[in-house]
Amino acid sequence: MTSSNDENQAFEEQLHKVISVQEENEATLFELANVNAIGAGFKETKSKTTEDLCIKVFVQKKLRKAELDDADMVPKTLGGIKTDVVPIGEIKAQAYTARLRPAQPGYSIGHFRITAGTFGCMVRDTCYPCRYYILSNNHVLANSNAAKAGDAILQPGRIDGGNNPADRIARLSRFVPIRFGSLQKYNLVDAAIAQPLDQRNVFASIKNLGIPKGTEEATIGMPVIKTGRTTQTTTGSVSAVNVTVAVNFGSAGVAYFKNQFMTPDMSNPGDSGSVLLSRKGKKVVGLLFAGSSQVTIFNNIHNVMMALNVTPVTA
């Protein structure tokens, strides 16, 4: 009889092999027409998810063979690993809209020059634990690199009626610059933090979810939940990990992100900046930053923590 530990070890070994082959081939795969993301996950056959790990190749739309040059066909296998071509539409950078004091994670927020995104959660500085910040995306709090430290952050965001200076809730503290261009200039996070003007005007309990109870890594099949400005509270499960994805930021250009993870559609524009929690442990696993009509993309929360030198406020 095979023990659960043996099965888990076998699964981890196979996943490691799939990821290794994926990373060896993803630069070539991104040269194929229509490909906009690549990750590791379970193969889907006739709309049913199997238990076979594979390299998932995500395309804007599934084309007939007659519509593709032979050179743009995704191989059925790579390095002995099966592939799975999944249509997801174009991936773009992505409502609770009321003005709240104290402001609550899950509601509208944004740099004074953008429309609006989502207040993700409260975090604290790992070097100075008494310093608290609002966590969201670079493209929400830092206007896709165009902002500077000290800029006004509004709650609600401008599109939801926020005005500067009447609705200032915080000032931009720091952000991780987004690198635009080729796959070689890849990113790990779309993240920024802002320091509240008055700590009494924010609190840590996420709308409908409460205060997170820690952090953990996202795993394939993990049930997850988030609250965001536009679609409010939605649930799903992790469908792919180690995702490399090309994201369209509009006039700013296209940026590539590595080491992301994916769920089926859980969001709409304005949900960017939401934090994703595991449904069982209510632990933070990711930061929502992009999606299409069929999928949502998240930064791994530990990459966010390392990049900004923060940790989520927990119960």
PyMOL commands that set and color helices and strands:
alter all, ss='L'
color gray80, all
select helices_A, chain A and resi 4-29+65-67+70-72+138-141+158-160+199-201+250-252+301-308
alter helices_A, ss='H'
color red, helices_A
select strands_A, chain A and resi 35-45+48-59+77-78+81-87+92-93+108-111+117-118+121-125+132-136+152-154+168-175+192-196+223-228+232-237+240-248+254-264+275-278+284-291+295-300+310-312
alter strands_A, ss='S'
color yellow, strands_A
deselect
rebuild
show_as cartoon
